[in-house]
């Protein structure tokens, strides 16, 4: 793609990076075939290629964002399926993140939209606040039908109540966890933010598996949200602040006893932490430390795939539909490890049709874009259930929450994290919804 940025514009590293990305696009349109919003809506501006044109025009002419640009960029899930498909290596992720930050800086959203985004940014990345908010959601659920009728925000309020669990799980025992024999290494297990409230059983299962594999498992004091949620809201400064806090926490843990890996059980978080070197590249005080942390970050399936777990202690014989989270398959490029681990544990693994398409979770997308997210969820759930599974497994808490929300529909197979099934097969407790 030809660009016409001035030398003065290209002096800005963000613009220079955007221009480099734009120049790789050859207008081939392969991305449209695998973009969830284009598949659903059929609008060129809701395809990666269409959004690229909008972003190019906005940045090249150094103009503030408009309502039209915000509409179509907001509809992007950041699933990155387009990057898997693109034959030219267009790093669309960089472009859309730059566009979101530009929108946040130059366009004033409608008041209720602005308020909702501010509330999400203030609550979800902070476990204590998030827990209180979910408790209050339970108290407010009787008023959900009334709130759903509010203009503009009604569907979003309905989505909030549909996604909020009716009961919060109890917190399991805290880390650290020691292996039975001499450890083969020491790993930090990332607690994260939303997952630690919605499903603490995931990290508990991961800790048991890692200990079984011979790792000493620790938590890093001071570690928190990875920053992905606020980054996707266009709040780049907040995302960098979260990244710096985590880099400090893990750097201190490395100094305390060394780390073989920083293990992450939410693939959405893993995709962001592995990108810290890029996120903090322009920060002289953190660039090198961020690169070190990013190099240590691994999805739990990466670590377990190279570990010795021994023979399963339970024969389940269950059929598992594996849902490949977008962040897992498109961002982390981990396509075989989770399925291989499940098969080695004795499960019959089936993959649904259209496995490349997003389920509609995408951080807070299912709240901010409930109509599109709902259609994607229904499509994904139909494809998963056609495989006739006893259970659905995936590696991302957002997908678990999205696919578990039935919104008045008939109950389907339980949706659990891959490590919960693996832990069960190797002697741990049964995941929620499955008989022990």
C-alpha positions as CSV (number, residue, x, y, z in Angstrom):
1,X,0.0,0.0,0.0
2,X,1.3,3.4,-0.9
3,X,1.6,5.9,1.9
4,X,2.1,9.7,2.0
5,X,3.2,10.5,5.5
6,X,5.5,13.5,5.9
7,X,9.0,13.3,7.4
8,X,7.7,15.3,10.4
9,X,5.0,12.7,11.0
10,X,7.4,9.8,10.6
11,X,9.6,11.3,13.3
12,X,6.9,9.9,15.7
13,X,7.8,6.2,16.3
14,X,4.1,5.2,16.5
15,X,3.4,6.7,13.1
16,X,6.6,5.3,11.6
17,X,5.5,1.8,12.9
18,X,2.0,2.3,11.5
19,X,3.5,3.3,8.1
20,X,5.6,0.2,8.0
21,X,2.6,-2.0,8.7
22,X,0.5,-0.2,6.0
23,X,3.1,-0.6,3.4
24,X,2.9,-4.4,3.7
25,X,-0.8,-4.5,2.8
26,X,-1.3,-5.5,-0.8
27,X,-5.2,-5.2,-0.8
28,X,-5.5,-9.0,-1.5
29,X,-8.6,-9.4,0.7
30,X,-7.6,-12.8,2.1
31,X,-8.3,-11.4,5.6
32,X,-12.0,-10.8,4.8
33,X,-12.6,-14.5,4.6
34,X,-11.6,-15.1,8.2
35,X,-12.6,-11.9,9.9
36,X,-15.6,-12.6,12.2
37,X,-17.2,-9.2,11.8
38,X,-17.0,-9.3,8.0
39,X,-18.4,-12.9,7.9
40,X,-21.3,-11.7,10.0
41,X,-22.0,-8.2,8.7
42,X,-20.6,-8.3,5.1
43,X,-19.5,-4.6,5.4
44,X,-16.0,-3.9,3.9
45,X,-15.4,-1.4,6.6
46,X,-15.9,-4.1,9.2
47,X,-13.1,-6.2,7.6
48,X,-9.3,-5.7,8.4
49,X,-8.8,-4.3,4.9
50,X,-11.5,-1.8,5.4
51,X,-10.3,-0.7,8.8
52,X,-6.8,-0.3,7.4
53,X,-8.1,2.2,4.9
54,X,-9.9,4.1,7.6
55,X,-6.9,4.1,9.9
56,X,-4.5,5.1,7.1
57,X,-6.7,8.0,6.1
58,X,-7.0,9.2,9.8
59,X,-3.3,8.9,10.6
60,X,-2.0,10.1,7.3
61,X,-4.1,13.3,7.4
62,X,-3.3,13.8,11.0
63,X,-7.0,14.2,11.8
64,X,-9.0,13.4,14.9
65,X,-11.0,10.2,14.9
66,X,-14.6,10.4,13.8
67,X,-17.7,8.6,14.9
68,X,-17.5,6.4,11.7
69,X,-13.9,5.4,12.4
70,X,-14.7,4.7,16.1
71,X,-17.7,2.6,15.1
72,X,-15.7,0.2,12.8
73,X,-12.6,0.1,15.0
74,X,-14.7,-0.6,18.0
75,X,-16.3,-3.6,16.2
76,X,-12.8,-5.2,15.7
77,X,-12.4,-8.1,18.2
78,X,-8.6,-8.1,18.0
79,X,-8.9,-11.8,17.4
80,X,-6.0,-11.6,15.0
81,X,-7.4,-14.2,12.7
82,X,-6.5,-11.9,9.8
83,X,-2.8,-12.1,10.8
84,X,-2.9,-15.9,10.5
85,X,-4.5,-15.6,7.0
86,X,-2.4,-12.7,5.7
87,X,0.2,-13.8,3.1
88,X,2.0,-10.5,3.3
89,X,2.8,-10.4,7.1
90,X,0.7,-7.3,7.9
91,X,1.0,-6.8,11.6
92,X,-2.6,-5.6,12.0
93,X,-2.3,-5.8,15.8
94,X,0.0,-2.8,15.9
95,X,-2.2,-0.8,13.6
96,X,-5.4,-1.4,15.5
97,X,-3.8,-0.7,18.9
98,X,-2.4,2.6,17.5
99,X,-5.9,3.5,16.2
100,X,-7.6,2.7,19.5
101,X,-5.2,5.0,21.4
102,X,-5.7,7.7,18.7
103,X,-9.5,7.4,19.1
104,X,-9.2,7.7,22.9
105,X,-7.0,10.8,22.6
106,X,-8.9,12.7,19.9
107,X,-12.6,11.7,19.9
108,X,-15.1,12.3,22.7
109,X,-17.4,9.4,23.0
110,X,-21.1,9.8,24.0
111,X,-21.4,10.2,27.8
112,X,-22.9,6.8,28.7
113,X,-20.3,5.0,26.5
114,X,-17.5,6.9,28.1
115,X,-18.9,6.1,31.6
116,X,-19.3,2.4,30.9
117,X,-15.7,2.1,29.6
118,X,-14.4,4.0,32.6
119,X,-16.2,1.7,34.9
120,X,-14.9,-1.4,33.2
121,X,-11.4,-0.1,33.3
122,X,-11.7,0.8,37.0
123,X,-13.2,-2.5,38.1
124,X,-12.3,-5.6,36.0
125,X,-8.4,-5.3,36.3
126,X,-8.7,-5.1,40.1
127,X,-9.8,-8.4,41.7
128,X,-11.1,-6.9,45.0
129,X,-13.2,-4.3,43.2
130,X,-14.3,-6.8,40.6
131,X,-15.5,-9.2,43.3
132,X,-17.5,-6.5,45.0
133,X,-19.0,-5.5,41.6
134,X,-20.0,-9.1,40.8
135,X,-21.6,-9.4,44.3
136,X,-23.6,-6.2,43.6
137,X,-24.6,-7.5,40.2
138,X,-26.3,-10.4,42.0
139,X,-28.3,-8.0,44.1
140,X,-29.2,-6.0,41.0
141,X,-30.2,-9.0,38.9
142,X,-34.0,-8.6,39.7
143,X,-33.9,-5.2,38.1
144,X,-32.1,-6.4,35.0
145,X,-35.2,-6.5,32.7
146,X,-35.9,-2.8,33.6
147,X,-32.3,-1.8,33.1
148,X,-32.2,-3.6,29.7
149,X,-34.8,-1.1,28.4
150,X,-32.6,1.9,28.9
151,X,-31.8,3.6,25.6
152,X,-28.3,3.1,24.2
153,X,-26.9,1.2,27.2
154,X,-29.8,-1.3,27.7
155,X,-28.3,-4.2,25.7
156,X,-25.0,-3.7,27.4
157,X,-26.6,-3.8,30.8
158,X,-28.4,-7.0,29.8
159,X,-25.0,-8.5,28.7
160,X,-23.4,-7.5,32.0
161,X,-26.0,-9.4,34.0
162,X,-26.0,-12.4,31.6
163,X,-22.2,-12.8,32.0
164,X,-22.0,-12.2,35.7
165,X,-21.9,-15.5,37.6
166,X,-24.8,-16.2,40.0
167,X,-22.4,-17.4,42.6
168,X,-18.7,-16.7,43.1
169,X,-16.4,-19.6,43.8
170,X,-14.4,-20.0,46.9
171,X,-10.7,-19.2,46.8
172,X,-8.4,-22.3,46.9
173,X,-5.3,-22.6,49.0
174,X,-2.6,-20.0,48.1
175,X,0.7,-20.7,46.4
176,X,3.5,-21.7,46.7
177,X,3.2,-25.4,45.8
178,X,6.2,-27.7,46.1
179,X,6.9,-30.9,44.0
180,X,7.1,-34.3,45.7
181,X,10.8,-34.7,44.8
182,X,13.7,-32.3,44.1
183,X,12.4,-29.6,41.8
184,X,13.4,-29.5,38.2
185,X,12.9,-25.7,38.2
186,X,11.0,-22.8,39.7
187,X,8.1,-21.1,38.0
188,X,5.9,-18.1,38.8
189,X,2.2,-18.7,38.2
190,X,0.4,-15.6,37.1
191,X,-2.8,-15.0,39.1
192,X,-4.2,-12.3,36.8
193,X,-7.3,-10.3,37.6
194,X,-10.7,-11.4,36.4
195,X,-9.8,-15.1,36.3
196,X,-8.7,-15.1,40.0
197,X,-12.2,-14.0,40.9
198,X,-14.3,-15.9,38.3
199,X,-12.4,-19.3,38.4
200,X,-9.6,-19.6,40.9
201,X,-9.9,-23.4,40.4
202,X,-7.9,-22.9,37.1
203,X,-4.7,-21.8,38.7
204,X,-5.2,-24.4,41.5
205,X,-5.3,-27.1,38.9
206,X,-2.3,-25.7,37.0
207,X,-0.3,-25.5,40.2
208,X,-1.0,-29.2,41.0
209,X,0.0,-30.2,37.4
210,X,3.2,-28.2,37.5
211,X,4.1,-29.7,40.8
212,X,3.4,-33.2,39.4
213,X,5.8,-32.2,36.5
214,X,8.4,-31.4,39.1
215,X,8.2,-27.6,39.3
216,X,8.3,-25.5,42.4
217,X,5.4,-23.1,41.9
218,X,5.4,-19.6,43.4
219,X,3.4,-16.4,43.2
220,X,5.1,-13.0,42.6
221,X,4.0,-10.4,45.2
222,X,2.9,-7.2,43.4
223,X,1.8,-8.9,40.2
224,X,-1.6,-7.9,38.8
225,X,-3.5,-7.4,35.6
226,X,-1.5,-7.9,32.4
227,X,-2.9,-4.6,30.9
228,X,-4.7,-6.2,27.9
229,X,-8.2,-5.0,28.9
230,X,-7.2,-1.3,29.2
231,X,-5.0,-1.6,26.1
232,X,-8.0,-2.7,24.0
233,X,-10.0,0.2,25.4
234,X,-7.4,2.5,24.0
235,X,-5.8,3.4,27.4
236,X,-2.2,2.8,26.4
237,X,-0.8,4.7,29.4
238,X,-2.8,2.5,31.8
239,X,-1.6,-0.6,30.0
240,X,2.0,0.4,30.3
241,X,1.6,1.1,34.0
242,X,0.2,-2.4,34.5
243,X,3.1,-3.8,32.5
244,X,5.7,-2.0,34.5
245,X,4.2,-3.2,37.8
246,X,4.3,-6.8,36.6
247,X,7.9,-6.4,35.2
248,X,8.9,-5.1,38.6
249,X,7.2,-8.0,40.4
250,X,8.7,-10.7,38.2
251,X,12.1,-9.1,38.1
252,X,12.1,-9.2,41.9
253,X,11.0,-12.9,41.9
254,X,13.8,-13.7,39.5
255,X,16.3,-12.0,41.9
256,X,14.9,-14.0,44.8
257,X,15.4,-17.5,43.4
258,X,15.4,-17.5,39.6
259,X,12.6,-18.5,37.3
260,X,12.4,-21.1,34.6
261,X,9.2,-19.6,33.3
262,X,6.4,-17.2,34.1
263,X,3.4,-19.5,33.5
264,X,0.1,-18.0,32.4
265,X,-3.2,-19.9,32.3
266,X,-5.2,-17.2,30.4
267,X,-4.1,-17.1,26.8
268,X,-5.3,-13.5,26.4
269,X,-3.0,-12.5,29.2
270,X,-0.2,-14.6,27.8
271,X,-0.5,-12.8,24.4
272,X,-0.1,-9.4,26.1
273,X,2.8,-10.4,28.5
274,X,4.7,-12.0,25.7
275,X,4.4,-8.6,23.9
276,X,5.8,-6.5,26.8
277,X,9.1,-6.0,25.0
278,X,7.2,-4.1,22.3
279,X,4.8,-2.3,24.7
280,X,7.7,-0.9,26.8
281,X,10.3,-0.6,24.0
282,X,10.3,3.2,24.3
283,X,10.9,3.2,28.0
284,X,14.7,3.2,28.7
285,X,14.2,2.1,32.3
286,X,12.1,-0.9,31.5
287,X,12.9,-2.0,27.9
288,X,15.5,-4.6,28.8
289,X,13.6,-5.9,31.9
290,X,10.4,-6.2,29.8
291,X,12.2,-8.1,27.1
292,X,13.5,-10.6,29.8
293,X,10.1,-11.0,31.2
294,X,8.5,-11.5,27.8
295,X,11.0,-14.2,27.0
296,X,10.1,-16.1,30.2
297,X,6.3,-15.9,29.6
298,X,4.8,-19.2,28.6
299,X,1.3,-20.5,28.3
300,X,0.7,-23.4,30.7
301,X,0.2,-25.8,27.8
302,X,3.7,-24.9,26.5
303,X,5.3,-25.9,29.8
304,X,3.2,-29.0,30.3
305,X,3.9,-30.2,26.7
306,X,7.6,-30.6,27.5
307,X,7.0,-32.0,31.0
308,X,6.7,-35.6,32.3
309,X,3.3,-36.0,33.8
310,X,3.4,-39.8,33.9
311,X,0.3,-42.0,33.2
312,X,-3.2,-40.7,33.9
313,X,-4.7,-42.0,37.2
314,X,-8.3,-41.8,36.0
315,X,-9.8,-43.1,32.8
316,X,-12.6,-40.7,31.9
317,X,-13.4,-41.8,28.3
318,X,-14.9,-38.4,27.7
319,X,-15.4,-36.7,24.4
320,X,-14.0,-33.2,24.6
321,X,-14.7,-30.4,22.1
322,X,-11.6,-28.3,22.0
323,X,-12.3,-24.6,21.5
324,X,-9.1,-22.8,20.3
325,X,-9.1,-19.4,21.8
326,X,-8.2,-16.7,19.3
327,X,-5.3,-15.5,21.6
328,X,-4.1,-19.1,21.7
329,X,-4.1,-20.0,18.0
330,X,-3.7,-16.6,16.4
331,X,-1.6,-14.6,18.9
332,X,0.5,-17.3,20.6
333,X,0.4,-19.7,17.6
334,X,-0.2,-22.7,19.9
335,X,-2.4,-25.0,17.9
336,X,-1.4,-28.5,18.8
337,X,-0.1,-28.5,22.4
338,X,-3.5,-28.4,24.3
339,X,-5.1,-31.0,22.1
340,X,-2.1,-33.3,22.4
341,X,-2.1,-33.0,26.2
342,X,-5.8,-33.9,26.3
343,X,-5.3,-36.9,24.0
344,X,-2.4,-38.1,26.1
345,X,-4.6,-37.9,29.2
346,X,-7.1,-40.2,27.6
347,X,-9.7,-37.8,26.3
348,X,-11.2,-38.1,22.8
349,X,-10.6,-34.7,21.3
350,X,-12.8,-33.2,18.6
351,X,-12.4,-29.8,17.0
352,X,-15.5,-28.0,15.7
353,X,-16.1,-26.5,12.3
354,X,-15.0,-22.8,11.9
355,X,-12.5,-23.2,14.7
356,X,-10.7,-20.1,13.4
357,X,-13.7,-17.8,14.2
358,X,-13.9,-16.0,17.5
359,X,-16.6,-16.8,20.1
360,X,-17.2,-13.1,20.7
361,X,-15.6,-12.7,24.1
362,X,-12.6,-10.6,23.3
363,X,-12.0,-9.0,26.7
364,X,-14.9,-6.6,27.3
365,X,-16.2,-6.9,23.7
366,X,-19.1,-9.1,24.8
367,X,-20.3,-6.2,27.0
368,X,-19.5,-3.3,24.6
369,X,-20.7,-5.0,21.4
370,X,-23.4,-7.4,22.8
371,X,-25.3,-7.9,19.5
372,X,-22.3,-9.0,17.5
373,X,-20.8,-11.0,20.4
374,X,-24.1,-12.8,20.9
375,X,-24.3,-13.9,17.3
376,X,-20.7,-15.1,17.4
377,X,-21.4,-17.0,20.6
378,X,-24.5,-18.7,19.1
379,X,-22.5,-19.7,16.0
380,X,-19.6,-21.0,18.0
381,X,-21.8,-22.9,20.5
382,X,-23.7,-24.6,17.6
383,X,-20.5,-25.7,16.0
384,X,-19.1,-27.0,19.3
385,X,-22.3,-28.9,20.2
386,X,-22.4,-30.6,16.8
387,X,-19.4,-32.6,17.9
388,X,-21.6,-34.2,20.6
389,X,-19.1,-33.5,23.5
390,X,-19.5,-34.3,27.1
391,X,-17.5,-31.2,27.9
392,X,-15.9,-28.2,26.1
393,X,-12.3,-27.3,26.9
394,X,-10.5,-24.1,26.2
395,X,-7.5,-22.1,27.5
396,X,-8.9,-18.6,28.1
397,X,-11.2,-17.4,30.9
398,X,-12.9,-15.0,28.6
399,X,-14.0,-17.8,26.3
400,X,-15.2,-19.9,29.3
401,X,-17.3,-17.0,30.6
402,X,-18.7,-16.2,27.1
403,X,-19.6,-19.8,26.2
404,X,-21.0,-20.6,29.6
405,X,-23.5,-17.7,29.5
406,X,-26.7,-19.3,28.3
407,X,-28.9,-16.2,28.6
408,X,-32.1,-18.2,29.1
409,X,-31.2,-20.9,26.6
410,X,-31.2,-24.7,27.4
411,X,-28.1,-25.9,29.2
412,X,-25.3,-27.2,27.1
413,X,-22.1,-29.1,28.0
414,X,-20.0,-27.5,30.7
415,X,-17.1,-25.3,29.5
416,X,-13.9,-25.7,31.5
417,X,-10.2,-24.9,31.2
418,X,-8.0,-27.4,29.6
419,X,-5.8,-27.7,32.8
420,X,-8.9,-28.6,34.9
421,X,-9.5,-31.6,32.7
422,X,-5.9,-32.6,32.8
423,X,-5.7,-32.2,36.5
424,X,-8.8,-34.4,36.9
425,X,-7.2,-37.1,34.7
426,X,-4.1,-37.0,36.8
427,X,-5.8,-37.3,40.2
428,X,-7.2,-33.9,40.9
429,X,-10.9,-33.0,41.6
430,X,-13.5,-33.1,38.9
431,X,-14.1,-29.7,37.2
432,X,-17.4,-28.0,37.9
433,X,-20.3,-29.7,36.0
434,X,-18.6,-33.1,35.7
435,X,-19.1,-36.0,38.0
436,X,-16.1,-37.3,39.9
